[in-house]
């Protein structure tokens, strides 16, 4: 929320940030027109859309077609006890 407020202020966008108690309430605000946008992680947003009253895709058995990032594929292929994220960037 802080980053969005700062970006809005710096660019004079006039964004009004609305606060919701949880993701379900926030998505409902978007779905009912009380909010014009909803900021969320892309995968979580795809799940929220799939569970919505009027999803653009079937809500059950949904394939998000979200490819696994190269770093995550590498982490599965080369497990490590290292806490250094660079160890997975092979």
HTML snippet that shows the backbone in 3Dmol.js (N, CA, C, O; Angstrom):
<script src="https://3Dmol.org/build/3Dmol-min.js"></script>
<div id="view" style="width:600px;height:400px;position:relative"></div>
<script>
const pdb = `
ATOM      1  N   UNK A   1       0.812  -1.174   0.000  1.00  0.00           N
ATOM      2  CA  UNK A   1       0.000   0.000   0.000  1.00  0.00           C
ATOM      3  C   UNK A   1       0.866   1.253   0.000  1.00  0.00           C
ATOM      4  O   UNK A   1       0.536   2.241  -0.655  1.00  0.00           O
ATOM      5  N   UNK A   2       1.953   1.212   0.721  1.00  0.00           N
ATOM      6  CA  UNK A   2       2.850   2.368   0.785  1.00  0.00           C
ATOM      7  C   UNK A   2       3.418   2.673  -0.593  1.00  0.00           C
ATOM      8  O   UNK A   2       3.458   3.832  -1.007  1.00  0.00           O
ATOM      9  N   UNK A   3       3.856   1.640  -1.306  1.00  0.00           N
ATOM     10  CA  UNK A   3       4.432   1.856  -2.635  1.00  0.00           C
ATOM     11  C   UNK A   3       3.406   2.433  -3.595  1.00  0.00           C
ATOM     12  O   UNK A   3       3.729   3.322  -4.384  1.00  0.00           O
ATOM     13  N   UNK A   4       2.186   1.946  -3.540  1.00  0.00           N
ATOM     14  CA  UNK A   4       1.136   2.446  -4.419  1.00  0.00           C
ATOM     15  C   UNK A   4       0.835   3.912  -4.109  1.00  0.00           C
ATOM     16  O   UNK A   4       0.684   4.724  -5.022  1.00  0.00           O
ATOM     17  N   UNK A   5       0.749   4.246  -2.828  1.00  0.00           N
ATOM     18  CA  UNK A   5       0.486   5.629  -2.422  1.00  0.00           C
ATOM     19  C   UNK A   5       1.623   6.550  -2.870  1.00  0.00           C
ATOM     20  O   UNK A   5       1.376   7.650  -3.364  1.00  0.00           O
ATOM     21  N   UNK A   6       2.862   6.099  -2.696  1.00  0.00           N
ATOM     22  CA  UNK A   6       4.015   6.899  -3.115  1.00  0.00           C
ATOM     23  C   UNK A   6       4.029   7.100  -4.627  1.00  0.00           C
ATOM     24  O   UNK A   6       4.277   8.209  -5.102  1.00  0.00           O
ATOM     25  N   UNK A   7       3.767   6.046  -5.382  1.00  0.00           N
ATOM     26  CA  UNK A   7       3.764   6.149  -6.844  1.00  0.00           C
ATOM     27  C   UNK A   7       2.651   7.074  -7.310  1.00  0.00           C
ATOM     28  O   UNK A   7       2.848   7.865  -8.233  1.00  0.00           O
ATOM     29  N   UNK A   8       1.498   6.984  -6.689  1.00  0.00           N
ATOM     30  CA  UNK A   8       0.377   7.852  -7.050  1.00  0.00           C
ATOM     31  C   UNK A   8       0.714   9.308  -6.778  1.00  0.00           C
ATOM     32  O   UNK A   8       0.425  10.188  -7.588  1.00  0.00           O
ATOM     33  N   UNK A   9       1.324   9.548  -5.636  1.00  0.00           N
ATOM     34  CA  UNK A   9       1.695  10.915  -5.272  1.00  0.00           C
ATOM     35  C   UNK A   9       2.775  11.465  -6.197  1.00  0.00           C
ATOM     36  O   UNK A   9       2.678  12.600  -6.664  1.00  0.00           O
ATOM     37  N   UNK A  10       3.790  10.670  -6.458  1.00  0.00           N
ATOM     38  CA  UNK A  10       4.907  11.120  -7.301  1.00  0.00           C
ATOM     39  C   UNK A  10       4.467  11.409  -8.730  1.00  0.00           C
ATOM     40  O   UNK A  10       5.016  12.298  -9.382  1.00  0.00           O
ATOM     41  N   UNK A  11       3.486  10.668  -9.215  1.00  0.00           N
ATOM     42  CA  UNK A  11       3.030  10.829 -10.599  1.00  0.00           C
ATOM     43  C   UNK A  11       1.721  11.608 -10.700  1.00  0.00           C
ATOM     44  O   UNK A  11       1.155  11.760 -11.783  1.00  0.00           O
ATOM     45  N   UNK A  12       1.251  12.098  -9.554  1.00  0.00           N
ATOM     46  CA  UNK A  12       0.015  12.873  -9.507  1.00  0.00           C
ATOM     47  C   UNK A  12      -1.149  12.106 -10.143  1.00  0.00           C
ATOM     48  O   UNK A  12      -1.893  12.656 -10.955  1.00  0.00           O
ATOM     49  N   UNK A  13      -1.300  10.831  -9.766  1.00  0.00           N
ATOM     50  CA  UNK A  13      -2.326   9.972 -10.350  1.00  0.00           C
ATOM     51  C   UNK A  13      -3.686  10.102  -9.666  1.00  0.00           C
ATOM     52  O   UNK A  13      -4.719   9.799 -10.263  1.00  0.00           O
ATOM     53  N   UNK A  14      -3.679  10.548  -8.429  1.00  0.00           N
ATOM     54  CA  UNK A  14      -4.934  10.690  -7.712  1.00  0.00           C
ATOM     55  C   UNK A  14      -5.569   9.373  -7.307  1.00  0.00           C
ATOM     56  O   UNK A  14      -6.793   9.281  -7.210  1.00  0.00           O
ATOM     57  N   UNK A  15      -4.762   8.356  -7.071  1.00  0.00           N
ATOM     58  CA  UNK A  15      -5.275   7.050  -6.675  1.00  0.00           C
ATOM     59  C   UNK A  15      -5.737   7.111  -5.219  1.00  0.00           C
ATOM     60  O   UNK A  15      -4.988   7.548  -4.346  1.00  0.00           O
ATOM     61  N   UNK A  16      -6.945   6.682  -4.964  1.00  0.00           N
ATOM     62  CA  UNK A  16      -7.464   6.577  -3.602  1.00  0.00           C
ATOM     63  C   UNK A  16      -7.373   5.109  -3.195  1.00  0.00           C
ATOM     64  O   UNK A  16      -7.994   4.250  -3.821  1.00  0.00           O
ATOM     65  N   UNK A  17      -6.618   4.827  -2.172  1.00  0.00           N
ATOM     66  CA  UNK A  17      -6.428   3.452  -1.722  1.00  0.00           C
ATOM     67  C   UNK A  17      -7.543   3.088  -0.748  1.00  0.00           C
ATOM     68  O   UNK A  17      -7.752   3.771   0.255  1.00  0.00           O
ATOM     69  N   UNK A  18      -8.249   2.019  -1.051  1.00  0.00           N
ATOM     70  CA  UNK A  18      -9.299   1.501  -0.182  1.00  0.00           C
ATOM     71  C   UNK A  18      -8.753   0.294   0.556  1.00  0.00           C
ATOM     72  O   UNK A  18      -7.994  -0.491  -0.013  1.00  0.00           O
ATOM     73  N   UNK A  19      -9.128   0.138   1.804  1.00  0.00           N
ATOM     74  CA  UNK A  19      -8.636  -0.977   2.603  1.00  0.00           C
ATOM     75  C   UNK A  19      -9.764  -1.982   2.807  1.00  0.00           C
ATOM     76  O   UNK A  19     -10.903  -1.611   3.091  1.00  0.00           O
ATOM     77  N   UNK A  20      -9.426  -3.261   2.657  1.00  0.00           N
ATOM     78  CA  UNK A  20     -10.379  -4.340   2.875  1.00  0.00           C
ATOM     79  C   UNK A  20      -9.855  -5.236   3.989  1.00  0.00           C
ATOM     80  O   UNK A  20      -8.654  -5.270   4.255  1.00  0.00           O
ATOM     81  N   UNK A  21     -10.766  -5.963   4.643  1.00  0.00           N
ATOM     82  CA  UNK A  21     -10.339  -6.822   5.749  1.00  0.00           C
ATOM     83  C   UNK A  21      -9.573  -8.047   5.273  1.00  0.00           C
ATOM     84  O   UNK A  21      -8.748  -8.591   6.007  1.00  0.00           O
ATOM     85  N   UNK A  22      -9.848  -8.491   4.026  1.00  0.00           N
ATOM     86  CA  UNK A  22      -9.155  -9.652   3.485  1.00  0.00           C
ATOM     87  C   UNK A  22      -9.284  -9.645   1.960  1.00  0.00           C
ATOM     88  O   UNK A  22      -9.917  -8.762   1.382  1.00  0.00           O
ATOM     89  N   UNK A  23      -8.670 -10.648   1.319  1.00  0.00           N
ATOM     90  CA  UNK A  23      -8.679 -10.702  -0.140  1.00  0.00           C
ATOM     91  C   UNK A  23     -10.083 -10.889  -0.695  1.00  0.00           C
ATOM     92  O   UNK A  23     -10.416 -10.333  -1.742  1.00  0.00           O
ATOM     93  N   UNK A  24     -10.903 -11.664  -0.007  1.00  0.00           N
ATOM     94  CA  UNK A  24     -12.268 -11.897  -0.491  1.00  0.00           C
ATOM     95  C   UNK A  24     -13.057 -10.595  -0.525  1.00  0.00           C
ATOM     96  O   UNK A  24     -13.763 -10.321  -1.495  1.00  0.00           O
ATOM     97  N   UNK A  25     -12.941  -9.791   0.533  1.00  0.00           N
ATOM     98  CA  UNK A  25     -13.649  -8.511   0.564  1.00  0.00           C
ATOM     99  C   UNK A  25     -13.104  -7.565  -0.501  1.00  0.00           C
ATOM    100  O   UNK A  25     -13.871  -6.850  -1.147  1.00  0.00           O
ATOM    101  N   UNK A  26     -11.796  -7.556  -0.688  1.00  0.00           N
ATOM    102  CA  UNK A  26     -11.189  -6.682  -1.699  1.00  0.00           C
ATOM    103  C   UNK A  26     -11.669  -7.051  -3.096  1.00  0.00           C
ATOM    104  O   UNK A  26     -11.979  -6.174  -3.901  1.00  0.00           O
ATOM    105  N   UNK A  27     -11.730  -8.340  -3.382  1.00  0.00           N
ATOM    106  CA  UNK A  27     -12.188  -8.752  -4.711  1.00  0.00           C
ATOM    107  C   UNK A  27     -13.668  -8.435  -4.886  1.00  0.00           C
ATOM    108  O   UNK A  27     -14.096  -8.063  -5.978  1.00  0.00           O
ATOM    109  N   UNK A  28     -14.452  -8.579  -3.823  1.00  0.00           N
ATOM    110  CA  UNK A  28     -15.866  -8.234  -3.883  1.00  0.00           C
ATOM    111  C   UNK A  28     -16.049  -6.747  -4.193  1.00  0.00           C
ATOM    112  O   UNK A  28     -16.957  -6.370  -4.934  1.00  0.00           O
ATOM    113  N   UNK A  29     -15.181  -5.904  -3.622  1.00  0.00           N
ATOM    114  CA  UNK A  29     -15.230  -4.470  -3.910  1.00  0.00           C
ATOM    115  C   UNK A  29     -14.999  -4.213  -5.401  1.00  0.00           C
ATOM    116  O   UNK A  29     -15.647  -3.351  -5.994  1.00  0.00           O
ATOM    117  N   UNK A  30     -14.092  -4.951  -5.990  1.00  0.00           N
ATOM    118  CA  UNK A  30     -13.819  -4.827  -7.421  1.00  0.00           C
ATOM    119  C   UNK A  30     -14.996  -5.351  -8.230  1.00  0.00           C
ATOM    120  O   UNK A  30     -15.445  -4.713  -9.182  1.00  0.00           O
ATOM    121  N   UNK A  31     -15.482  -6.507  -7.843  1.00  0.00           N
ATOM    122  CA  UNK A  31     -16.552  -7.182  -8.569  1.00  0.00           C
ATOM    123  C   UNK A  31     -17.863  -6.380  -8.567  1.00  0.00           C
ATOM    124  O   UNK A  31     -18.636  -6.431  -9.523  1.00  0.00           O
ATOM    125  N   UNK A  32     -18.096  -5.646  -7.483  1.00  0.00           N
ATOM    126  CA  UNK A  32     -19.336  -4.883  -7.359  1.00  0.00           C
ATOM    127  C   UNK A  32     -19.193  -3.428  -7.788  1.00  0.00           C
ATOM    128  O   UNK A  32     -20.143  -2.652  -7.686  1.00  0.00           O
ATOM    129  N   UNK A  33     -18.011  -3.059  -8.267  1.00  0.00           N
ATOM    130  CA  UNK A  33     -17.819  -1.709  -8.773  1.00  0.00           C
ATOM    131  C   UNK A  33     -17.463  -0.676  -7.725  1.00  0.00           C
ATOM    132  O   UNK A  33     -17.368   0.509  -8.044  1.00  0.00           O
ATOM    133  N   UNK A  34     -17.261  -1.092  -6.478  1.00  0.00           N
ATOM    134  CA  UNK A  34     -16.848  -0.133  -5.441  1.00  0.00           C
ATOM    135  C   UNK A  34     -15.375   0.214  -5.559  1.00  0.00           C
ATOM    136  O   UNK A  34     -14.925   1.203  -4.980  1.00  0.00           O
ATOM    137  N   UNK A  35     -14.617  -0.584  -6.300  1.00  0.00           N
ATOM    138  CA  UNK A  35     -13.200  -0.319  -6.556  1.00  0.00           C
ATOM    139  C   UNK A  35     -12.956  -0.508  -8.049  1.00  0.00           C
ATOM    140  O   UNK A  35     -13.586  -1.349  -8.691  1.00  0.00           O
ATOM    141  N   UNK A  36     -12.044   0.273  -8.587  1.00  0.00           N
ATOM    142  CA  UNK A  36     -11.744   0.209 -10.025  1.00  0.00           C
ATOM    143  C   UNK A  36     -10.589  -0.732 -10.330  1.00  0.00           C
ATOM    144  O   UNK A  36     -10.413  -1.151 -11.474  1.00  0.00           O
ATOM    145  N   UNK A  37      -9.800  -1.066  -9.312  1.00  0.00           N
ATOM    146  CA  UNK A  37      -8.640  -1.928  -9.527  1.00  0.00           C
ATOM    147  C   UNK A  37      -8.354  -2.698  -8.244  1.00  0.00           C
ATOM    148  O   UNK A  37      -8.809  -2.337  -7.159  1.00  0.00           O
ATOM    149  N   UNK A  38      -7.590  -3.763  -8.403  1.00  0.00           N
ATOM    150  CA  UNK A  38      -7.251  -4.630  -7.282  1.00  0.00           C
ATOM    151  C   UNK A  38      -5.811  -5.070  -7.479  1.00  0.00           C
ATOM    152  O   UNK A  38      -5.489  -5.686  -8.495  1.00  0.00           O
ATOM    153  N   UNK A  39      -4.943  -4.767  -6.530  1.00  0.00           N
ATOM    154  CA  UNK A  39      -3.529  -5.104  -6.633  1.00  0.00           C
ATOM    155  C   UNK A  39      -3.272  -6.379  -5.849  1.00  0.00           C
ATOM    156  O   UNK A  39      -3.536  -6.448  -4.648  1.00  0.00           O
ATOM    157  N   UNK A  40      -2.752  -7.389  -6.543  1.00  0.00           N
ATOM    158  CA  UNK A  40      -2.510  -8.681  -5.910  1.00  0.00           C
ATOM    159  C   UNK A  40      -1.537  -9.480  -6.758  1.00  0.00           C
ATOM    160  O   UNK A  40      -1.388  -9.220  -7.952  1.00  0.00           O
ATOM    161  N   UNK A  41      -0.884 -10.438  -6.154  1.00  0.00           N
ATOM    162  CA  UNK A  41      -0.016 -11.368  -6.858  1.00  0.00           C
ATOM    163  C   UNK A  41      -0.804 -12.011  -8.003  1.00  0.00           C
ATOM    164  O   UNK A  41      -1.977 -12.346  -7.841  1.00  0.00           O
ATOM    165  N   UNK A  42      -0.160 -12.179  -9.154  1.00  0.00           N
ATOM    166  CA  UNK A  42      -0.871 -12.656 -10.356  1.00  0.00           C
ATOM    167  C   UNK A  42      -1.537 -14.014 -10.183  1.00  0.00           C
ATOM    168  O   UNK A  42      -2.651 -14.209 -10.670  1.00  0.00           O
ATOM    169  N   UNK A  43      -0.895 -14.953  -9.510  1.00  0.00           N
ATOM    170  CA  UNK A  43      -1.481 -16.279  -9.342  1.00  0.00           C
ATOM    171  C   UNK A  43      -2.673 -16.204  -8.399  1.00  0.00           C
ATOM    172  O   UNK A  43      -3.708 -16.814  -8.667  1.00  0.00           O
ATOM    173  N   UNK A  44      -2.547 -15.470  -7.304  1.00  0.00           N
ATOM    174  CA  UNK A  44      -3.665 -15.323  -6.374  1.00  0.00           C
ATOM    175  C   UNK A  44      -4.832 -14.599  -7.038  1.00  0.00           C
ATOM    176  O   UNK A  44      -5.992 -14.922  -6.783  1.00  0.00           O
ATOM    177  N   UNK A  45      -4.533 -13.638  -7.876  1.00  0.00           N
ATOM    178  CA  UNK A  45      -5.589 -12.920  -8.586  1.00  0.00           C
ATOM    179  C   UNK A  45      -6.304 -13.858  -9.553  1.00  0.00           C
ATOM    180  O   UNK A  45      -7.525 -13.784  -9.689  1.00  0.00           O
ATOM    181  N   UNK A  46      -5.569 -14.734 -10.222  1.00  0.00           N
ATOM    182  CA  UNK A  46      -6.185 -15.697 -11.132  1.00  0.00           C
ATOM    183  C   UNK A  46      -7.142 -16.622 -10.375  1.00  0.00           C
ATOM    184  O   UNK A  46      -8.206 -16.966 -10.889  1.00  0.00           O
ATOM    185  N   UNK A  47      -6.772 -17.021  -9.164  1.00  0.00           N
ATOM    186  CA  UNK A  47      -7.640 -17.863  -8.338  1.00  0.00           C
ATOM    187  C   UNK A  47      -8.891 -17.083  -7.938  1.00  0.00           C
ATOM    188  O   UNK A  47      -9.998 -17.618  -7.984  1.00  0.00           O
ATOM    189  N   UNK A  48      -8.717 -15.829  -7.549  1.00  0.00           N
ATOM    190  CA  UNK A  48      -9.869 -14.993  -7.175  1.00  0.00           C
ATOM    191  C   UNK A  48     -10.828 -14.839  -8.347  1.00  0.00           C
ATOM    192  O   UNK A  48     -12.043 -14.888  -8.160  1.00  0.00           O
ATOM    193  N   UNK A  49     -10.303 -14.656  -9.536  1.00  0.00           N
ATOM    194  CA  UNK A  49     -11.144 -14.536 -10.731  1.00  0.00           C
ATOM    195  C   UNK A  49     -11.885 -15.847 -10.975  1.00  0.00           C
ATOM    196  O   UNK A  49     -13.075 -15.840 -11.287  1.00  0.00           O
ATOM    197  N   UNK A  50     -11.193 -16.959 -10.835  1.00  0.00           N
ATOM    198  CA  UNK A  50     -11.818 -18.262 -11.066  1.00  0.00           C
ATOM    199  C   UNK A  50     -12.940 -18.534 -10.072  1.00  0.00           C
ATOM    200  O   UNK A  50     -13.907 -19.221 -10.402  1.00  0.00           O
ATOM    201  N   UNK A  51     -12.822 -18.007  -8.872  1.00  0.00           N
ATOM    202  CA  UNK A  51     -13.847 -18.216  -7.840  1.00  0.00           C
ATOM    203  C   UNK A  51     -14.945 -17.161  -7.879  1.00  0.00           C
ATOM    204  O   UNK A  51     -15.901 -17.244  -7.108  1.00  0.00           O
ATOM    205  N   UNK A  52     -14.829 -16.188  -8.743  1.00  0.00           N
ATOM    206  CA  UNK A  52     -15.774 -15.078  -8.771  1.00  0.00           C
ATOM    207  C   UNK A  52     -17.146 -15.501  -9.283  1.00  0.00           C
ATOM    208  O   UNK A  52     -17.322 -16.601  -9.807  1.00  0.00           O
ATOM    209  N   UNK A  53     -18.119 -14.594  -9.117  1.00  0.00           N
ATOM    210  CA  UNK A  53     -19.488 -14.869  -9.557  1.00  0.00           C
ATOM    211  C   UNK A  53     -19.572 -15.053 -11.065  1.00  0.00           C
ATOM    212  O   UNK A  53     -20.377 -15.845 -11.554  1.00  0.00           O
ATOM    213  N   UNK A  54     -18.752 -14.333 -11.792  1.00  0.00           N
ATOM    214  CA  UNK A  54     -18.792 -14.375 -13.252  1.00  0.00           C
ATOM    215  C   UNK A  54     -17.367 -14.534 -13.796  1.00  0.00           C
ATOM    216  O   UNK A  54     -16.819 -13.609 -14.394  1.00  0.00           O
ATOM    217  N   UNK A  55     -16.778 -15.708 -13.584  1.00  0.00           N
ATOM    218  CA  UNK A  55     -15.394 -15.892 -14.022  1.00  0.00           C
ATOM    219  C   UNK A  55     -15.271 -15.894 -15.543  1.00  0.00           C
ATOM    220  O   UNK A  55     -16.184 -16.308 -16.257  1.00  0.00           O
ATOM    221  N   UNK A  56     -14.140 -15.428 -16.010  1.00  0.00           N
ATOM    222  CA  UNK A  56     -13.906 -15.433 -17.453  1.00  0.00           C
ATOM    223  C   UNK A  56     -13.447 -16.808 -17.922  1.00  0.00           C
ATOM    224  O   UNK A  56     -13.351 -17.050 -19.125  1.00  0.00           O
ATOM    225  N   UNK A  57     -13.167 -17.699 -16.997  1.00  0.00           N
ATOM    226  CA  UNK A  57     -12.743 -19.076 -17.284  1.00  0.00           C
ATOM    227  C   UNK A  57     -13.459 -20.017 -16.326  1.00  0.00           C
ATOM    228  O   UNK A  57     -13.922 -19.568 -15.278  1.00  0.00           O
ATOM    229  N   UNK A  58     -13.569 -21.314 -16.644  1.00  0.00           N
ATOM    230  CA  UNK A  58     -14.234 -22.255 -15.729  1.00  0.00           C
ATOM    231  C   UNK A  58     -13.516 -22.308 -14.373  1.00  0.00           C
ATOM    232  O   UNK A  58     -12.290 -22.416 -14.332  1.00  0.00           O
ATOM    233  N   UNK A  59     -14.261 -22.233 -13.271  1.00  0.00           N
ATOM    234  CA  UNK A  59     -13.622 -22.183 -11.961  1.00  0.00           C
ATOM    235  C   UNK A  59     -13.067 -23.526 -11.477  1.00  0.00           C
ATOM    236  O   UNK A  59     -12.211 -23.542 -10.592  1.00  0.00           O
ATOM    237  N   UNK A  60     -13.512 -24.616 -12.012  1.00  0.00           N
ATOM    238  CA  UNK A  60     -13.034 -25.922 -11.549  1.00  0.00           C
ATOM    239  C   UNK A  60     -12.130 -26.565 -12.591  1.00  0.00           C
ATOM    240  O   UNK A  60     -12.391 -26.480 -13.791  1.00  0.00           O
ATOM    241  N   UNK A  61     -11.076 -27.203 -12.128  1.00  0.00           N
ATOM    242  CA  UNK A  61     -10.151 -27.857 -13.038  1.00  0.00           C
ATOM    243  C   UNK A  61      -9.415 -26.857 -13.914  1.00  0.00           C
ATOM    244  O   UNK A  61      -9.041 -27.170 -15.045  1.00  0.00           O
ATOM    245  N   UNK A  62      -9.211 -25.673 -13.400  1.00  0.00           N
ATOM    246  CA  UNK A  62      -8.627 -24.582 -14.175  1.00  0.00           C
ATOM    247  C   UNK A  62      -7.112 -24.744 -14.319  1.00  0.00           C
ATOM    248  O   UNK A  62      -6.410 -24.973 -13.334  1.00  0.00           O
ATOM    249  N   UNK A  63      -6.627 -24.626 -15.526  1.00  0.00           N
ATOM    250  CA  UNK A  63      -5.198 -24.595 -15.790  1.00  0.00           C
ATOM    251  C   UNK A  63      -4.832 -23.148 -16.062  1.00  0.00           C
ATOM    252  O   UNK A  63      -5.220 -22.591 -17.089  1.00  0.00           O
ATOM    253  N   UNK A  64      -4.091 -22.534 -15.151  1.00  0.00           N
ATOM    254  CA  UNK A  64      -3.749 -21.119 -15.299  1.00  0.00           C
ATOM    255  C   UNK A  64      -2.695 -20.876 -16.374  1.00  0.00           C
ATOM    256  O   UNK A  64      -2.426 -19.730 -16.737  1.00  0.00           O
ATOM    257  N   UNK A  65      -2.102 -21.950 -16.882  1.00  0.00           N
ATOM    258  CA  UNK A  65      -1.063 -21.845 -17.909  1.00  0.00           C
ATOM    259  C   UNK A  65       0.016 -20.834 -17.512  1.00  0.00           C
ATOM    260  O   UNK A  65       0.499 -20.044 -18.323  1.00  0.00           O
ATOM    261  N   UNK A  66       0.364 -20.898 -16.246  1.00  0.00           N
ATOM    262  CA  UNK A  66       1.378 -20.012 -15.700  1.00  0.00           C
ATOM    263  C   UNK A  66       2.680 -20.807 -15.641  1.00  0.00           C
ATOM    264  O   UNK A  66       2.831 -21.669 -14.776  1.00  0.00           O
ATOM    265  N   UNK A  67       3.618 -20.537 -16.537  1.00  0.00           N
ATOM    266  CA  UNK A  67       4.837 -21.351 -16.576  1.00  0.00           C
ATOM    267  C   UNK A  67       5.667 -21.191 -15.302  1.00  0.00           C
ATOM    268  O   UNK A  67       5.735 -20.112 -14.714  1.00  0.00           O
ATOM    269  N   UNK A  68       6.284 -22.274 -14.902  1.00  0.00           N
ATOM    270  CA  UNK A  68       7.147 -22.240 -13.732  1.00  0.00           C
ATOM    271  C   UNK A  68       8.393 -21.413 -14.050  1.00  0.00           C
ATOM    272  O   UNK A  68       9.040 -21.644 -15.072  1.00  0.00           O
ATOM    273  N   UNK A  69       8.735 -20.463 -13.199  1.00  0.00           N
ATOM    274  CA  UNK A  69       9.936 -19.651 -13.442  1.00  0.00           C
ATOM    275  C   UNK A  69      11.199 -20.512 -13.483  1.00  0.00           C
ATOM    276  O   UNK A  69      11.282 -21.544 -12.817  1.00  0.00           O
ATOM    277  N   UNK A  70      12.164 -20.077 -14.263  1.00  0.00           N
ATOM    278  CA  UNK A  70      13.425 -20.812 -14.445  1.00  0.00           C
ATOM    279  C   UNK A  70      14.116 -21.068 -13.102  1.00  0.00           C
ATOM    280  O   UNK A  70      14.648 -22.155 -12.877  1.00  0.00           O
ATOM    281  N   UNK A  71      14.108 -20.072 -12.210  1.00  0.00           N
ATOM    282  CA  UNK A  71      14.772 -20.226 -10.913  1.00  0.00           C
ATOM    283  C   UNK A  71      14.100 -21.316 -10.090  1.00  0.00           C
ATOM    284  O   UNK A  71      14.785 -22.086  -9.417  1.00  0.00           O
ATOM    285  N   UNK A  72      12.770 -21.395 -10.129  1.00  0.00           N
ATOM    286  CA  UNK A  72      12.065 -22.427  -9.382  1.00  0.00           C
ATOM    287  C   UNK A  72      12.325 -23.813  -9.979  1.00  0.00           C
ATOM    288  O   UNK A  72      12.511 -24.783  -9.245  1.00  0.00           O
ATOM    289  N   UNK A  73      12.337 -23.902 -11.318  1.00  0.00           N
ATOM    290  CA  UNK A  73      12.673 -25.182 -11.969  1.00  0.00           C
ATOM    291  C   UNK A  73      14.057 -25.635 -11.539  1.00  0.00           C
ATOM    292  O   UNK A  73      14.275 -26.812 -11.253  1.00  0.00           O
ATOM    293  N   UNK A  74      14.988 -24.697 -11.494  1.00  0.00           N
ATOM    294  CA  UNK A  74      16.353 -25.006 -11.093  1.00  0.00           C
ATOM    295  C   UNK A  74      16.411 -25.459  -9.632  1.00  0.00           C
ATOM    296  O   UNK A  74      17.165 -26.369  -9.288  1.00  0.00           O
ATOM    297  N   UNK A  75      15.608 -24.818  -8.779  1.00  0.00           N
ATOM    298  CA  UNK A  75      15.588 -25.194  -7.359  1.00  0.00           C
ATOM    299  C   UNK A  75      15.089 -26.624  -7.187  1.00  0.00           C
ATOM    300  O   UNK A  75      15.615 -27.361  -6.354  1.00  0.00           O
ATOM    301  N   UNK A  76      14.086 -27.025  -7.960  1.00  0.00           N
ATOM    302  CA  UNK A  76      13.600 -28.406  -7.893  1.00  0.00           C
ATOM    303  C   UNK A  76      14.624 -29.385  -8.459  1.00  0.00           C
ATOM    304  O   UNK A  76      14.795 -30.484  -7.932  1.00  0.00           O
ATOM    305  N   UNK A  77      15.295 -28.990  -9.517  1.00  0.00           N
ATOM    306  CA  UNK A  77      16.266 -29.868 -10.162  1.00  0.00           C
ATOM    307  C   UNK A  77      17.554 -29.994  -9.360  1.00  0.00           C
ATOM    308  O   UNK A  77      18.225 -31.024  -9.416  1.00  0.00           O
ATOM    309  N   UNK A  78      17.902 -28.943  -8.611  1.00  0.00           N
ATOM    310  CA  UNK A  78      19.153 -28.914  -7.857  1.00  0.00           C
ATOM    311  C   UNK A  78      18.902 -28.469  -6.418  1.00  0.00           C
ATOM    312  O   UNK A  78      19.270 -27.352  -6.056  1.00  0.00           O
ATOM    313  N   UNK A  79      18.284 -29.315  -5.587  1.00  0.00           N
ATOM    314  CA  UNK A  79      17.998 -28.909  -4.206  1.00  0.00           C
ATOM    315  C   UNK A  79      19.274 -28.511  -3.471  1.00  0.00           C
ATOM    316  O   UNK A  79      20.347 -29.061  -3.718  1.00  0.00           O
ATOM    317  N   UNK A  80      19.139 -27.557  -2.576  1.00  0.00           N
ATOM    318  CA  UNK A  80      20.290 -27.066  -1.834  1.00  0.00           C
ATOM    319  C   UNK A  80      19.857 -26.623  -0.444  1.00  0.00           C
ATOM    320  O   UNK A  80      18.716 -26.208  -0.242  1.00  0.00           O
ATOM    321  N   UNK A  81      20.771 -26.714   0.505  1.00  0.00           N
ATOM    322  CA  UNK A  81      20.522 -26.209   1.851  1.00  0.00           C
ATOM    323  C   UNK A  81      20.975 -24.764   1.984  1.00  0.00           C
ATOM    324  O   UNK A  81      20.830 -24.161   3.047  1.00  0.00           O
ATOM    325  N   UNK A  82      21.514 -24.214   0.928  1.00  0.00           N
ATOM    326  CA  UNK A  82      22.038 -22.857   0.961  1.00  0.00           C
ATOM    327  C   UNK A  82      20.908 -21.839   1.124  1.00  0.00           C
ATOM    328  O   UNK A  82      19.841 -21.969   0.525  1.00  0.00           O
ATOM    329  N   UNK A  83      21.167 -20.832   1.942  1.00  0.00           N
ATOM    330  CA  UNK A  83      20.196 -19.742   2.103  1.00  0.00           C
ATOM    331  C   UNK A  83      20.401 -18.665   1.060  1.00  0.00           C
ATOM    332  O   UNK A  83      19.634 -17.704   0.996  1.00  0.00           O
ATOM    333  N   UNK A  84      21.425 -18.816   0.246  1.00  0.00           N
ATOM    334  CA  UNK A  84      21.744 -17.819  -0.789  1.00  0.00           C
ATOM    335  C   UNK A  84      20.897 -18.054  -2.036  1.00  0.00           C
ATOM    336  O   UNK A  84      21.061 -19.081  -2.695  1.00  0.00           O
ATOM    337  N   UNK A  85      19.990 -17.125  -2.381  1.00  0.00           N
ATOM    338  CA  UNK A  85      19.150 -17.302  -3.548  1.00  0.00           C
ATOM    339  C   UNK A  85      19.936 -17.496  -4.844  1.00  0.00           C
ATOM    340  O   UNK A  85      19.441 -18.128  -5.777  1.00  0.00           O
ATOM    341  N   UNK A  86      21.141 -16.967  -4.908  1.00  0.00           N
ATOM    342  CA  UNK A  86      21.969 -17.106  -6.104  1.00  0.00           C
ATOM    343  C   UNK A  86      22.318 -18.564  -6.374  1.00  0.00           C
ATOM    344  O   UNK A  86      22.640 -18.919  -7.508  1.00  0.00           O
ATOM    345  N   UNK A  87      22.259 -19.416  -5.349  1.00  0.00           N
ATOM    346  CA  UNK A  87      22.604 -20.829  -5.548  1.00  0.00           C
ATOM    347  C   UNK A  87      21.602 -21.525  -6.458  1.00  0.00           C
ATOM    348  O   UNK A  87      21.896 -22.604  -6.972  1.00  0.00           O
ATOM    349  N   UNK A  88      20.414 -20.932  -6.675  1.00  0.00           N
ATOM    350  CA  UNK A  88      19.395 -21.536  -7.529  1.00  0.00           C
ATOM    351  C   UNK A  88      19.409 -20.961  -8.935  1.00  0.00           C
ATOM    352  O   UNK A  88      18.626 -21.394  -9.781  1.00  0.00           O
ATOM    353  N   UNK A  89      20.256 -20.023  -9.196  1.00  0.00           N
ATOM    354  CA  UNK A  89      20.264 -19.349 -10.503  1.00  0.00           C
ATOM    355  C   UNK A  89      21.210 -20.008 -11.496  1.00  0.00           C
ATOM    356  O   UNK A  89      21.854 -19.324 -12.291  1.00  0.00           O
ATOM    357  N   UNK A  90      21.294 -21.308 -11.454  1.00  0.00           N
ATOM    358  CA  UNK A  90      22.193 -22.036 -12.364  1.00  0.00           C
ATOM    359  C   UNK A  90      21.592 -22.163 -13.720  1.00  0.00           C
ATOM    360  O   UNK A  90      22.205 -22.745 -14.614  1.00  0.00           O
TER     361      UNK A  90
END
`;
const viewer = $3Dmol.createViewer("view");
viewer.addModel(pdb, "pdb");
viewer.setStyle({}, {cartoon: {color: "spectrum"}});
viewer.zoomTo();
viewer.render();
</script>
